[in-house]
Amino acid sequence: GNNAEYMGMRILECYGEARNLRREPGYEISAEEFARLVSEAVADPPRCVCGSSLVHVDYAERLRRSIMLHFPHILPSSAQFEDFVQDILAQNDPVFDCDLCKSTPSSGPVWTCENGGRTILHSNSYDVCEECFARYGYGVVLPPRAPAA
């Protein structure tokens, strides 16, 4: 892997260690317990490799941020913008990849840099999927997500 990848993993490991949240290897975390950890992390966010904070957003919000970055001429308050968001969501195509494991989820929440692409350290944006956040931050494997109804 590259340096930013390693740095991203270490930042999350140190985040969990500093807060005494790292679990024993093989620890089975419940969805409820993980949700509680996430809400605590939202209030006390981990850092991005660029030094800004990571923010926890749902998939649609991550997509909106991506559109604002790549299509700055479309006003976020416009109907055109919202139509664009809904069209892309309907296609179910991934809009980002995790900077740690390179997976490309097409639903679910993600940790993304509040700075977007406005830094020299990551030209696009910086994203960490829930699985990597759990793995590196807390040393746990997430239970499988219930399929969306």
N, CA, C and O atoms as a GROMACS GRO file, in nm:
protein
  596
    1GLY      N    1   0.084  -0.121   0.000
    1GLY     CA    2   0.000   0.000   0.000
    1GLY      C    3   0.086   0.125   0.000
    1GLY      O    4   0.208   0.116   0.016
    2ASN      N    5   0.026   0.240  -0.017
    2ASN     CA    6   0.104   0.364  -0.018
    2ASN      C    7   0.107   0.427   0.120
    2ASN      O    8   0.046   0.378   0.215
    3ASN      N    9   0.178   0.536   0.128
    3ASN     CA   10   0.199   0.604   0.254
    3ASN      C   11   0.071   0.658   0.316
    3ASN      O   12   0.050   0.644   0.437
    4ALA      N   13  -0.015   0.720   0.234
    4ALA     CA   14  -0.139   0.778   0.285
    4ALA      C   15  -0.229   0.669   0.342
    4ALA      O   16  -0.297   0.687   0.443
    5GLU      N   17  -0.227   0.554   0.274
    5GLU     CA   18  -0.306   0.439   0.320
    5GLU      C   19  -0.261   0.397   0.460
    5GLU      O   20  -0.342   0.382   0.552
    6TYR      N   21  -0.129   0.380   0.475
    6TYR     CA   22  -0.073   0.338   0.602
    6TYR      C   23  -0.102   0.444   0.710
    6TYR      O   24  -0.138   0.411   0.823
    7MET      N   25  -0.085   0.570   0.672
    7MET     CA   26  -0.112   0.679   0.765
    7MET      C   27  -0.257   0.678   0.810
    7MET      O   28  -0.286   0.697   0.928
    8GLY      N   29  -0.347   0.656   0.715
    8GLY     CA   30  -0.490   0.652   0.747
    8GLY      C   31  -0.523   0.541   0.845
    8GLY      O   32  -0.602   0.560   0.937
    9MET      N   33  -0.462   0.424   0.825
    9MET     CA   34  -0.484   0.311   0.915
    9MET      C   35  -0.431   0.343   1.054
    9MET      O   36  -0.498   0.319   1.155
   10ARG      N   37  -0.308   0.399   1.058
   10ARG     CA   38  -0.247   0.431   1.188
   10ARG      C   39  -0.326   0.536   1.264
   10ARG      O   40  -0.341   0.527   1.386
   11ILE      N   41  -0.378   0.636   1.192
   11ILE     CA   42  -0.456   0.742   1.258
   11ILE      C   43  -0.578   0.679   1.328
   11ILE      O   44  -0.609   0.713   1.442
   12LEU      N   45  -0.645   0.586   1.259
   12LEU     CA   46  -0.763   0.523   1.319
   12LEU      C   47  -0.724   0.432   1.435
   12LEU      O   48  -0.793   0.428   1.536
   13GLU      N   49  -0.613   0.359   1.420
   13GLU     CA   50  -0.567   0.272   1.529
   13GLU      C   51  -0.536   0.356   1.653
   13GLU      O   52  -0.575   0.320   1.764
   14CYS      N   53  -0.467   0.467   1.634
   14CYS     CA   54  -0.431   0.555   1.746
   14CYS      C   55  -0.556   0.618   1.807
   14CYS      O   56  -0.565   0.638   1.928
   15TYR      N   57  -0.651   0.650   1.721
   15TYR     CA   58  -0.779   0.708   1.767
   15TYR      C   59  -0.847   0.611   1.864
   15TYR      O   60  -0.888   0.650   1.974
   16GLY      N   61  -0.858   0.485   1.823
   16GLY     CA   62  -0.922   0.384   1.908
   16GLY      C   63  -0.843   0.356   2.035
   16GLY      O   64  -0.900   0.342   2.143
   17GLU      N   65  -0.710   0.349   2.020
   17GLU     CA   66  -0.624   0.322   2.136
   17GLU      C   67  -0.631   0.435   2.239
   17GLU      O   68  -0.641   0.410   2.359
   18ALA      N   69  -0.626   0.557   2.191
   18ALA     CA   70  -0.627   0.673   2.282
   18ALA      C   71  -0.756   0.678   2.363
   18ALA      O   72  -0.756   0.728   2.476
   19ARG      N   73  -0.865   0.628   2.306
   19ARG     CA   74  -0.995   0.630   2.375
   19ARG      C   75  -1.027   0.496   2.440
   19ARG      O   76  -1.137   0.475   2.492
   20ASN      N   77  -0.929   0.406   2.436
   20ASN     CA   78  -0.945   0.274   2.495
   20ASN      C   79  -1.065   0.198   2.437
   20ASN      O   80  -1.141   0.133   2.509
   21LEU      N   81  -1.082   0.209   2.304
   21LEU     CA   82  -1.197   0.148   2.239
   21LEU      C   83  -1.161   0.024   2.157
   21LEU      O   84  -1.249  -0.040   2.099
   22ARG      N   85  -1.031  -0.009   2.151
   22ARG     CA   86  -0.991  -0.124   2.070
   22ARG      C   87  -1.033  -0.252   2.142
   22ARG      O   88  -1.008  -0.268   2.261
   23ARG      N   89  -1.097  -0.344   2.067
   23ARG     CA   90  -1.145  -0.468   2.125
   23ARG      C   91  -1.045  -0.581   2.104
   23ARG      O   92  -0.951  -0.570   2.025
   24GLU      N   93  -1.065  -0.690   2.176
   24GLU     CA   94  -0.982  -0.808   2.160
   24GLU      C   95  -1.002  -0.866   2.019
   24GLU      O   96  -1.111  -0.855   1.964
   25PRO      N   97  -0.898  -0.928   1.961
   25PRO     CA   98  -0.915  -0.992   1.829
   25PRO      C   99  -1.030  -1.093   1.833
   25PRO      O  100  -1.043  -1.168   1.930
   26GLY      N  101  -1.111  -1.093   1.729
   26GLY     CA  102  -1.222  -1.188   1.722
   26GLY      C  103  -1.346  -1.143   1.796
   26GLY      O  104  -1.446  -1.214   1.799
   27TYR      N  105  -1.340  -1.023   1.856
   27TYR     CA  106  -1.456  -0.970   1.930
   27TYR      C  107  -1.575  -0.954   1.836
   27TYR      O  108  -1.561  -0.895   1.728
   28GLU      N  109  -1.690  -1.005   1.874
   28GLU     CA  110  -1.811  -0.993   1.790
   28GLU      C  111  -1.888  -0.870   1.835
   28GLU      O  112  -1.946  -0.869   1.943
   29ILE      N  113  -1.889  -0.767   1.753
   29ILE     CA  114  -1.959  -0.645   1.791
   29ILE      C  115  -2.102  -0.650   1.741
   29ILE      O  116  -2.128  -0.697   1.630
   30SER      N  117  -2.195  -0.602   1.822
   30SER     CA  118  -2.336  -0.598   1.778
   30SER      C  119  -2.358  -0.470   1.699
   30SER      O  120  -2.284  -0.373   1.714
   31ALA      N  121  -2.461  -0.470   1.616
   31ALA     CA  122  -2.495  -0.350   1.538
   31ALA      C  123  -2.524  -0.234   1.634
   31ALA      O  124  -2.488  -0.119   1.605
   32GLU      N  125  -2.588  -0.264   1.748
   32GLU     CA  126  -2.623  -0.160   1.845
   32GLU      C  127  -2.498  -0.097   1.905
   32GLU      O  128  -2.486   0.025   1.916
   33GLU      N  129  -2.403  -0.184   1.944
   33GLU     CA  130  -2.281  -0.132   2.005
   33GLU      C  131  -2.202  -0.049   1.904
   33GLU      O  132  -2.147   0.056   1.939
   34PHE      N  133  -2.197  -0.097   1.779
   34PHE     CA  134  -2.125  -0.021   1.678
   34PHE      C  135  -2.191   0.114   1.653
   34PHE      O  136  -2.123   0.215   1.637
   35ALA      N  137  -2.324   0.116   1.651
   35ALA     CA  138  -2.398   0.242   1.631
   35ALA      C  139  -2.364   0.341   1.743
   35ALA      O  140  -2.352   0.462   1.720
   36ARG      N  141  -2.348   0.289   1.864
   36ARG     CA  142  -2.313   0.375   1.978
   36ARG      C  143  -2.171   0.432   1.959
   36ARG      O  144  -2.148   0.550   1.983
   37LEU      N  145  -2.078   0.347   1.916
   37LEU     CA  146  -1.940   0.393   1.890
   37LEU      C  147  -1.938   0.500   1.782
   37LEU      O  148  -1.866   0.599   1.792
   38VAL      N  149  -2.019   0.479   1.678
   38VAL     CA  150  -2.024   0.576   1.568
   38VAL      C  151  -2.078   0.710   1.619
   38VAL      O  152  -2.024   0.815   1.584
   39SER      N  153  -2.184   0.707   1.702
   39SER     CA  154  -2.238   0.835   1.748
   39SER      C  155  -2.139   0.906   1.840
   39SER      O  156  -2.133   1.030   1.842
   40GLU      N  157  -2.060   0.831   1.916
   40GLU     CA  158  -1.954   0.893   1.997
   40GLU      C  159  -1.846   0.953   1.906
   40GLU      O  160  -1.794   1.061   1.932
   41ALA      N  161  -1.812   0.881   1.799
   41ALA     CA  162  -1.708   0.928   1.706
   41ALA      C  163  -1.754   1.051   1.629
   41ALA      O  164  -1.672   1.136   1.593
   42VAL      N  165  -1.885   1.061   1.604
   42VAL     CA  166  -1.937   1.180   1.534
   42VAL      C  167  -1.914   1.304   1.621
   42VAL      O  168  -1.882   1.412   1.570
   43ALA      N  169  -1.930   1.287   1.754
   43ALA     CA  170  -1.912   1.399   1.846
   43ALA      C  171  -1.765   1.430   1.872
   43ALA      O  172  -1.730   1.541   1.911
   44ASP      N  173  -1.680   1.331   1.848
   44ASP     CA  174  -1.535   1.342   1.877
   44ASP      C  175  -1.462   1.280   1.758
   44ASP      O  176  -1.404   1.172   1.771
   45PRO      N  177  -1.466   1.348   1.642
   45PRO     CA  178  -1.428   1.281   1.517
   45PRO      C  179  -1.280   1.251   1.504
   45PRO      O  180  -1.194   1.324   1.553
   46PRO      N  181  -1.250   1.140   1.434
   46PRO     CA  182  -1.111   1.110   1.400
   46PRO      C  183  -1.062   1.208   1.295
   46PRO      O  184  -1.141   1.275   1.227
   47ARG      N  185  -0.930   1.215   1.282
   47ARG     CA  186  -0.869   1.306   1.184
   47ARG      C  187  -0.849   1.236   1.050
   47ARG      O  188  -0.834   1.115   1.041
   48CYS      N  189  -0.850   1.317   0.947
   48CYS     CA  190  -0.812   1.272   0.814
   48CYS      C  191  -0.659   1.279   0.804
   48CYS      O  192  -0.594   1.338   0.890
   49VAL      N  193  -0.602   1.218   0.700
   49VAL     CA  194  -0.458   1.227   0.678
   49VAL      C  195  -0.413   1.372   0.655
   49VAL      O  196  -0.296   1.404   0.673
   50CYS      N  197  -0.507   1.460   0.616
   50CYS     CA  198  -0.471   1.601   0.589
   50CYS      C  199  -0.480   1.686   0.715
   50CYS      O  200  -0.443   1.803   0.714
   51GLY      N  201  -0.531   1.626   0.825
   51GLY     CA  202  -0.540   1.702   0.950
   51GLY      C  203  -0.679   1.756   0.979
   51GLY      O  204  -0.708   1.794   1.092
   52SER      N  205  -0.767   1.759   0.878
   52SER     CA  206  -0.906   1.799   0.901
   52SER      C  207  -0.979   1.685   0.970
   52SER      O  208  -0.921   1.579   0.995
   53SER      N  209  -1.106   1.706   1.001
   53SER     CA  210  -1.184   1.600   1.064
   53SER      C  211  -1.254   1.515   0.958
   53SER      O  212  -1.286   1.562   0.849
   54LEU      N  213  -1.275   1.387   0.993
   54LEU     CA  214  -1.362   1.303   0.912
   54LEU      C  215  -1.505   1.323   0.960
   54LEU      O  216  -1.530   1.331   1.080
   55VAL      N  217  -1.598   1.331   0.867
   55VAL     CA  218  -1.740   1.342   0.902
   55VAL      C  219  -1.813   1.218   0.855
   55VAL      O  220  -1.780   1.161   0.751
   56HIS      N  221  -1.913   1.178   0.932
   56HIS     CA  222  -1.990   1.057   0.902
   56HIS      C  223  -2.113   1.101   0.825
   56HIS      O  224  -2.198   1.174   0.877
   57VAL      N  225  -2.124   1.057   0.700
   57VAL     CA  226  -2.237   1.099   0.617
   57VAL      C  227  -2.304   0.978   0.554
   57VAL      O  228  -2.241   0.873   0.536
   58ASP      N  229  -2.431   0.993   0.519
   58ASP     CA  230  -2.496   0.883   0.447
   58ASP      C  231  -2.459   0.891   0.300
   58ASP      O  232  -2.396   0.987   0.254
   59TYR      N  233  -2.498   0.788   0.228
   59TYR     CA  234  -2.454   0.775   0.090
   59TYR      C  235  -2.498   0.892   0.003
   59TYR      O  236  -2.421   0.942  -0.079
   60ALA      N  237  -2.622   0.936   0.022
   60ALA     CA  238  -2.674   1.046  -0.060
   60ALA      C  239  -2.596   1.175  -0.034
   60ALA      O  240  -2.569   1.252  -0.126
   61GLU      N  241  -2.561   1.198   0.093
   61GLU     CA  242  -2.485   1.318   0.127
   61GLU      C  243  -2.344   1.311   0.067
   61GLU      O  244  -2.291   1.412   0.021
   62ARG      N  245  -2.284   1.191   0.068
   62ARG     CA  246  -2.151   1.174   0.008
   62ARG      C  247  -2.159   1.204  -0.141
   62ARG      O  248  -2.070   1.267  -0.198
   63LEU      N  249  -2.267   1.158  -0.204
   63LEU     CA  250  -2.288   1.184  -0.346
   63LEU      C  251  -2.304   1.334  -0.372
   63LEU      O  252  -2.246   1.387  -0.466
   64ARG      N  253  -2.382   1.402  -0.287
   64ARG     CA  254  -2.400   1.548  -0.303
   64ARG      C  255  -2.265   1.620  -0.297
   64ARG      O  256  -2.239   1.710  -0.377
   65ARG      N  257  -2.180   1.579  -0.203
   65ARG     CA  258  -2.048   1.642  -0.191
   65ARG      C  259  -1.966   1.618  -0.317
   65ARG      O  260  -1.892   1.706  -0.362
   66SER      N  261  -1.978   1.499  -0.372
   66SER     CA  262  -1.904   1.465  -0.493
   66SER      C  263  -1.951   1.550  -0.612
   66SER      O  264  -1.870   1.600  -0.690
   67ILE      N  265  -2.082   1.566  -0.624
   67ILE     CA  266  -2.137   1.648  -0.734
   67ILE      C  267  -2.091   1.793  -0.719
   67ILE      O  268  -2.055   1.857  -0.818
   68MET      N  269  -2.093   1.846  -0.595
   68MET     CA  270  -2.050   1.984  -0.574
   68MET      C  271  -1.904   2.003  -0.614
   68MET      O  272  -1.865   2.108  -0.664
   69LEU      N  273  -1.823   1.898  -0.590
   69LEU     CA  274  -1.680   1.904  -0.624
   69LEU      C  275  -1.660   1.899  -0.776
   69LEU      O  276  -1.582   1.976  -0.831
   70HIS      N  277  -1.731   1.807  -0.841
   70HIS     CA  278  -1.706   1.783  -0.984
   70HIS      C  279  -1.792   1.866  -1.079
   70HIS      O  280  -1.756   1.886  -1.195
   71PHE      N  281  -1.906   1.916  -1.029
   71PHE     CA  282  -1.995   1.996  -1.112
   71PHE      C  283  -2.030   2.126  -1.039
   71PHE      O  284  -2.145   2.149  -1.004
   72PRO      N  285  -1.928   2.210  -1.016
   72PRO     CA  286  -1.951   2.329  -0.934
   72PRO      C  287  -2.053   2.426  -0.993
   72PRO      O  288  -2.105   2.513  -0.922
   73HIS      N  289  -2.083   2.411  -1.123
   73HIS     CA  290  -2.177   2.505  -1.187
   73HIS      C  291  -2.323   2.470  -1.153
   73HIS      O  292  -2.412   2.552  -1.175
   74ILE      N  293  -2.348   2.350  -1.100
   74ILE     CA  294  -2.486   2.314  -1.064
   74ILE      C  295  -2.512   2.357  -0.919
   74ILE      O  296  -2.446   2.307  -0.828
   75LEU      N  297  -2.605   2.448  -0.899
   75LEU     CA  298  -2.630   2.499  -0.764
   75LEU      C  299  -2.695   2.391  -0.676
   75LEU      O  300  -2.795   2.332  -0.715
   76PRO      N  301  -2.638   2.366  -0.558
   76PRO     CA  302  -2.693   2.264  -0.468
   76PRO      C  303  -2.839   2.288  -0.430
   76PRO      O  304  -2.910   2.194  -0.395
   77SER      N  305  -2.883   2.415  -0.437
   77SER     CA  306  -3.021   2.446  -0.399
   77SER      C  307  -3.119   2.426  -0.515
   77SER      O  308  -3.240   2.443  -0.499
   78SER      N  309  -3.066   2.391  -0.634
   78SER     CA  310  -3.152   2.384  -0.752
   78SER      C  311  -3.221   2.249  -0.766
   78SER      O  312  -3.174   2.148  -0.714
   79ALA      N  313  -3.333   2.249  -0.836
   79ALA     CA  314  -3.405   2.125  -0.865
   79ALA      C  315  -3.318   2.034  -0.952
   79ALA      O  316  -3.321   1.912  -0.937
   80GLN      N  317  -3.241   2.094  -1.044
   80GLN     CA  318  -3.151   2.018  -1.132
   80GLN      C  319  -3.052   1.935  -1.050
   80GLN      O  320  -3.025   1.819  -1.081
   81PHE      N  321  -3.000   1.997  -0.944
   81PHE     CA  322  -2.902   1.929  -0.857
   81PHE      C  323  -2.967   1.806  -0.793
   81PHE      O  324  -2.910   1.697  -0.794
   82GLU      N  325  -3.086   1.825  -0.736
   82GLU     CA  326  -3.154   1.716  -0.666
   82GLU      C  327  -3.194   1.605  -0.765
   82GLU      O  328  -3.188   1.487  -0.730
   83ASP      N  329  -3.235   1.643  -0.885
   83ASP     CA  330  -3.267   1.543  -0.989
   83ASP      C  331  -3.143   1.460  -1.022
   83ASP      O  332  -3.150   1.338  -1.036
   84PHE      N  333  -3.032   1.528  -1.033
   84PHE     CA  334  -2.904   1.464  -1.063
   84PHE      C  335  -2.870   1.362  -0.954
   84PHE      O  336  -2.832   1.248  -0.983
   85VAL      N  337  -2.886   1.404  -0.827
   85VAL     CA  338  -2.860   1.316  -0.713
   85VAL      C  339  -2.948   1.191  -0.722
   85VAL      O  340  -2.899   1.078  -0.710
   86GLN      N  341  -3.078   1.211  -0.743
   86GLN     CA  342  -3.172   1.098  -0.748
   86GLN      C  343  -3.142   1.004  -0.865
   86GLN      O  344  -3.151   0.882  -0.851
   87ASP      N  345  -3.106   1.061  -0.980
   87ASP     CA  346  -3.071   0.980  -1.098
   87ASP      C  347  -2.952   0.890  -1.068
   87ASP      O  348  -2.955   0.770  -1.098
   88ILE      N  349  -2.849   0.947  -1.008
   88ILE     CA  350  -2.728   0.869  -0.979
   88ILE      C  351  -2.757   0.763  -0.873
   88ILE      O  352  -2.710   0.649  -0.884
   89LEU      N  353  -2.834   0.800  -0.770
   89LEU     CA  354  -2.871   0.701  -0.667
   89LEU      C  355  -2.947   0.584  -0.728
   89LEU      O  356  -2.926   0.468  -0.691
   90ALA      N  357  -3.035   0.614  -0.822
   90ALA     CA  358  -3.118   0.510  -0.885
   90ALA      C  359  -3.033   0.413  -0.966
   90ALA      O  360  -3.068   0.296  -0.980
   91GLN      N  361  -2.921   0.461  -1.020
   91GLN     CA  362  -2.833   0.373  -1.100
   91GLN      C  363  -2.754   0.276  -1.014
   91GLN      O  364  -2.702   0.176  -1.063
   92ASN      N  365  -2.745   0.307  -0.884
   92ASN     CA  366  -2.675   0.219  -0.790
   92ASN      C  367  -2.526   0.201  -0.823
   92ASN      O  368  -2.466   0.100  -0.787
   93ASP      N  369  -2.468   0.299  -0.890
   93ASP     CA  370  -2.324   0.294  -0.920
   93ASP      C  371  -2.246   0.355  -0.804
   93ASP      O  372  -2.290   0.454  -0.746
   94PRO      N  373  -2.133   0.297  -0.769
   94PRO     CA  374  -2.054   0.356  -0.661
   94PRO      C  375  -2.003   0.496  -0.696
   94PRO      O  376  -1.964   0.520  -0.810
   95VAL      N  377  -2.003   0.587  -0.600
   95VAL     CA  378  -1.955   0.723  -0.626
   95VAL      C  379  -1.820   0.751  -0.560
   95VAL      O  380  -1.763   0.858  -0.581
   96PHE      N  381  -1.769   0.658  -0.482
   96PHE     CA  382  -1.638   0.679  -0.421
   96PHE      C  383  -1.578   0.543  -0.395
   96PHE      O  384  -1.646   0.441  -0.399
   97ASP      N  385  -1.447   0.542  -0.367
   97ASP     CA  386  -1.389   0.418  -0.318
   97ASP      C  387  -1.320   0.446  -0.185
   97ASP      O  388  -1.271   0.556  -0.160
   98CYS      N  389  -1.318   0.346  -0.101
   98CYS     CA  390  -1.254   0.358   0.029
   98CYS      C  391  -1.104   0.374   0.007
   98CYS      O  392  -1.043   0.297  -0.066
   99ASP      N  393  -1.045   0.475   0.071
   99ASP     CA  394  -0.902   0.500   0.053
   99ASP      C  395  -0.816   0.398   0.126
   99ASP      O  396  -0.694   0.395   0.106
  100LEU      N  397  -0.876   0.315   0.211
  100LEU     CA  398  -0.797   0.214   0.282
  100LEU      C  399  -0.806   0.078   0.216
  100LEU      O  400  -0.703   0.013   0.194
  101CYS      N  401  -0.928   0.032   0.183
  101CYS     CA  402  -0.940  -0.104   0.126
  101CYS      C  403  -0.974  -0.105  -0.022
  101CYS      O  404  -0.978  -0.210  -0.085
  102LYS      N  405  -1.000   0.014  -0.078
  102LYS     CA  406  -1.031   0.029  -0.221
  102LYS      C  407  -1.167  -0.029  -0.262
  102LYS      O  408  -1.197  -0.039  -0.380
  103SER      N  409  -1.249  -0.068  -0.163
  103SER     CA  410  -1.382  -0.119  -0.198
  103SER      C  411  -1.467  -0.001  -0.249
  103SER      O  412  -1.438   0.115  -0.218
  104THR      N  413  -1.570  -0.031  -0.326
  104THR     CA  414  -1.655   0.074  -0.381
  104THR      C  415  -1.800   0.048  -0.341
  104THR      O  416  -1.879   0.001  -0.423
  105PRO      N  417  -1.836   0.078  -0.217
  105PRO     CA  418  -1.975   0.055  -0.175
  105PRO      C  419  -2.071   0.142  -0.256
  105PRO      O  420  -2.035   0.253  -0.295
  106SER      N  421  -2.191   0.091  -0.281
  106SER     CA  422  -2.289   0.175  -0.352
  106SER      C  423  -2.409   0.205  -0.263
  106SER      O  424  -2.516   0.242  -0.312
  107SER      N  425  -2.390   0.189  -0.132
  107SER     CA  426  -2.492   0.231  -0.036
  107SER      C  427  -2.427   0.238   0.101
  107SER      O  428  -2.311   0.200   0.117
  108GLY      N  429  -2.502   0.287   0.198
  108GLY     CA  430  -2.453   0.288   0.335
  108GLY      C  431  -2.370   0.410   0.367
  108GLY      O  432  -2.331   0.486   0.278
  109PRO      N  433  -2.341   0.430   0.496
  109PRO     CA  434  -2.268   0.549   0.539
  109PRO      C  435  -2.118   0.538   0.514
  109PRO      O  436  -2.066   0.430   0.487
  110VAL      N  437  -2.051   0.652   0.522
  110VAL     CA  438  -1.908   0.658   0.498
  110VAL      C  439  -1.849   0.772   0.581
  110VAL      O  440  -1.918   0.869   0.610
  111TRP      N  441  -1.723   0.758   0.618
  111TRP     CA  442  -1.649   0.868   0.681
  111TRP      C  443  -1.575   0.940   0.570
  111TRP      O  444  -1.499   0.877   0.495
  112THR      N  445  -1.596   1.070   0.558
  112THR     CA  446  -1.532   1.144   0.450
  112THR      C  447  -1.468   1.270   0.506
  112THR      O  448  -1.514   1.323   0.608
  113CYS      N  449  -1.365   1.320   0.442
  113CYS     CA  450  -1.297   1.440   0.491
  113CYS      C  451  -1.386   1.561   0.475
  113CYS      O  452  -1.442   1.585   0.368
  114GLU      N  453  -1.398   1.640   0.583
  114GLU     CA  454  -1.480   1.761   0.578
  114GLU      C  455  -1.424   1.861   0.476
  114GLU      O  456  -1.493   1.952   0.431
  115ASN      N  457  -1.296   1.843   0.441
  115ASN     CA  458  -1.227   1.933   0.351
  115ASN      C  459  -1.254   1.905   0.203
  115ASN      O  460  -1.217   1.984   0.116
  116GLY      N  461  -1.320   1.792   0.174
  116GLY     CA  462  -1.347   1.757   0.035
  116GLY      C  463  -1.217   1.741  -0.042
  116GLY      O  464  -1.130   1.665   0.000
  117GLY      N  465  -1.203   1.811  -0.154
  117GLY     CA  466  -1.082   1.800  -0.234
  117GLY      C  467  -0.989   1.918  -0.217
  117GLY      O  468  -0.892   1.933  -0.291
  118ARG      N  469  -1.019   2.004  -0.118
  118ARG     CA  470  -0.942   2.129  -0.104
  118ARG      C  471  -0.814   2.110  -0.024
  118ARG      O  472  -0.789   2.186   0.070
  119THR      N  473  -0.735   2.012  -0.059
  119THR     CA  474  -0.607   1.995   0.009
  119THR      C  475  -0.510   1.924  -0.085
  119THR      O  476  -0.550   1.849  -0.174
  120ILE      N  477  -0.383   1.949  -0.063
  120ILE     CA  478  -0.281   1.889  -0.149
  120ILE      C  479  -0.263   1.740  -0.114
  120ILE      O  480  -0.211   1.664  -0.196
  121LEU      N  481  -0.306   1.698   0.006
  121LEU     CA  482  -0.280   1.561   0.051
  121LEU      C  483  -0.376   1.459  -0.009
  121LEU      O  484  -0.344   1.340  -0.017
  122HIS      N  485  -0.493   1.504  -0.050
  122HIS     CA  486  -0.582   1.415  -0.128
  122HIS      C  487  -0.657   1.501  -0.228
  122HIS      O  488  -0.736   1.587  -0.190
  123SER      N  489  -0.631   1.477  -0.356
  123SER     CA  490  -0.681   1.568  -0.458
  123SER      C  491  -0.831   1.552  -0.479
  123SER      O  492  -0.899   1.648  -0.517
  124ASN      N  493  -0.885   1.433  -0.454
  124ASN     CA  494  -1.027   1.413  -0.475
  124ASN      C  495  -1.099   1.439  -0.346
  124ASN      O  496  -1.142   1.551  -0.319
  125SER      N  497  -1.112   1.338  -0.266
  125SER     CA  498  -1.156   1.356  -0.130
  125SER      C  499  -1.099   1.235  -0.061
  125SER      O  500  -1.030   1.155  -0.124
  126TYR      N  501  -1.126   1.221   0.066
  126TYR     CA  502  -1.070   1.109   0.139
  126TYR      C  503  -1.184   1.038   0.207
  126TYR      O  504  -1.260   1.099   0.283
  127ASP      N  505  -1.198   0.908   0.182
  127ASP     CA  506  -1.312   0.831   0.232
  127ASP      C  507  -1.267   0.704   0.302
  127ASP      O  508  -1.174   0.638   0.258
  128VAL      N  509  -1.337   0.672   0.411
  128VAL     CA  510  -1.313   0.547   0.482
  128VAL      C  511  -1.448   0.478   0.499
  128VAL      O  512  -1.541   0.535   0.556
  129CYS      N  513  -1.460   0.355   0.448
  129CYS     CA  514  -1.586   0.282   0.459
  129CYS      C  515  -1.609   0.237   0.604
  129CYS      O  516  -1.515   0.233   0.683
  130GLU      N  517  -1.732   0.202   0.637
  130GLU     CA  518  -1.766   0.159   0.773
  130GLU      C  519  -1.683   0.040   0.817
  130GLU      O  520  -1.640   0.032   0.932
  131GLU      N  521  -1.658  -0.055   0.724
  131GLU     CA  522  -1.584  -0.176   0.758
  131GLU      C  523  -1.442  -0.141   0.802
  131GLU      O  524  -1.392  -0.193   0.902
  132CYS      N  525  -1.377  -0.052   0.727
  132CYS     CA  526  -1.240  -0.013   0.764
  132CYS      C  527  -1.240   0.068   0.892
  132CYS      O  528  -1.148   0.055   0.974
  133PHE      N  529  -1.341   0.153   0.910
  133PHE     CA  530  -1.350   0.231   1.033
  133PHE      C  531  -1.358   0.137   1.153
  133PHE      O  532  -1.291   0.158   1.255
  134ALA      N  533  -1.439   0.033   1.140
  134ALA     CA  534  -1.454  -0.066   1.248
  134ALA      C  535  -1.324  -0.143   1.267
  134ALA      O  536  -1.278  -0.163   1.380
  135ARG      N  537  -1.263  -0.187   1.155
  135ARG     CA  538  -1.143  -0.271   1.162
  135ARG      C  539  -1.027  -0.196   1.226
  135ARG      O  540  -0.963  -0.247   1.318
  136TYR      N  541  -0.999  -0.074   1.177
  136TYR     CA  542  -0.880  -0.004   1.225
  136TYR      C  543  -0.907   0.077   1.351
  136TYR      O  544  -0.820   0.086   1.438
  137GLY      N  545  -1.024   0.135   1.362
  137GLY     CA  546  -1.055   0.216   1.480
  137GLY      C  547  -1.078   0.132   1.604
  137GLY      O  548  -1.033   0.167   1.713
  138TYR      N  549  -1.149   0.020   1.588
  138TYR     CA  550  -1.192  -0.057   1.704
  138TYR      C  551  -1.142  -0.201   1.704
  138TYR      O  552  -1.160  -0.274   1.801
  139GLY      N  553  -1.080  -0.242   1.594
  139GLY     CA  554  -1.029  -0.379   1.586
  139GLY      C  555  -1.140  -0.482   1.574
  139GLY      O  556  -1.124  -0.595   1.620
  140VAL      N  557  -1.252  -0.445   1.514
  140VAL     CA  558  -1.365  -0.539   1.504
  140VAL      C  559  -1.410  -0.557   1.360
  140VAL      O  560  -1.383  -0.474   1.273
  141VAL      N  561  -1.480  -0.667   1.336
  141VAL     CA  562  -1.543  -0.693   1.207
  141VAL      C  563  -1.691  -0.666   1.224
  141VAL      O  564  -1.752  -0.713   1.320
  142LEU      N  565  -1.748  -0.590   1.132
  142LEU     CA  566  -1.890  -0.555   1.144
  142LEU      C  567  -1.980  -0.674   1.116
  142LEU      O  568  -1.949  -0.758   1.032
  143PRO      N  569  -2.095  -0.681   1.188
  143PRO     CA  570  -2.193  -0.783   1.150
  143PRO      C  571  -2.248  -0.746   1.012
  143PRO      O  572  -2.252  -0.629   0.976
  144PRO      N  573  -2.291  -0.847   0.934
  144PRO     CA  574  -2.344  -0.815   0.800
  144PRO      C  575  -2.462  -0.720   0.811
  144PRO      O  576  -2.548  -0.736   0.898
  145ARG      N  577  -2.467  -0.621   0.721
  145ARG     CA  578  -2.577  -0.525   0.721
  145ARG      C  579  -2.705  -0.589   0.671
  145ARG      O  580  -2.703  -0.665   0.575
  146ALA      N  581  -2.816  -0.559   0.737
  146ALA     CA  582  -2.945  -0.607   0.687
  146ALA      C  583  -2.970  -0.539   0.554
  146ALA      O  584  -2.948  -0.418   0.541
  147PRO      N  585  -3.016  -0.614   0.454
  147PRO     CA  586  -3.042  -0.551   0.323
  147PRO      C  587  -3.150  -0.443   0.338
  147PRO      O  588  -3.247  -0.461   0.412
  148ALA      N  589  -3.132  -0.333   0.268
  148ALA     CA  590  -3.231  -0.225   0.273
  148ALA      C  591  -3.363  -0.274   0.216
  148ALA      O  592  -3.367  -0.343   0.114
  149ALA      N  593  -3.472  -0.237   0.284
  149ALA     CA  594  -3.604  -0.284   0.240
  149ALA      C  595  -3.644  -0.212   0.113
  149ALA      O  596  -3.753  -0.237   0.060
   0.00000   0.00000   0.00000
